[in-house]
Amino acid sequence: MKEEKVEKDAVDAITDQWYAVRPELDTAPMAVFGRIYRITRAMGDAMERAYSRFGISRGEFDVVATLRRSGAPYTLSPRQLSATLMLTTGGMTGRLDKLEKAGLLCRKPDPHDRRGLQVTITDRGLALVDEAVTAGLEVQRAALRGLSEEETALLTGLLRKLLAGV
């Protein structure tokens, strides 16, 4: 695979500055995580814009998307949602309140647990999340446009390995 020459970026400027004042430092980790951080922020903003067209935030998308990908009957407990999305129960309650008010999900008593609730995506929520996930994937695909399929696969594998290590 032929390596392309890529222009220096803001992270290179930071590591170059560190090299100028502390040449003994190995700034390779800073270069990796500085770029991951900047990519995450830029993509988070782009995804927020993509989902806002549907009247939801990225966090709200995560809730309805989790219900959608759970499969029929698209029902989970608030505790299952909280665990999947790594949210506190308070944070989850706020999202559920807003999504229920918008008619995208409903909460009902759990027939197997008198104290529990079940959260189910509505038909309206199902249609919305199916459109929103497509819009989000278009944004992500556009961001990867500069990479070949092989580079995307390599990056996916490397990030999986990095994530497993942290």
Secondary structure by P-SEA (a helix, b strand, c coil): cbbbbbcccaaaaaaaaaaaccccccaaaaaaaaaaaaaaaaaaaaaaaaaccccccaaaaaaaaaaaaccccccccaaaaaaaacccaaaaaaaaaaaaaacccccccccccccbbbbbbcaaaaaaaaaaaaaaaaaaaaaaccccaaaaaaaaaaaaaaaaac
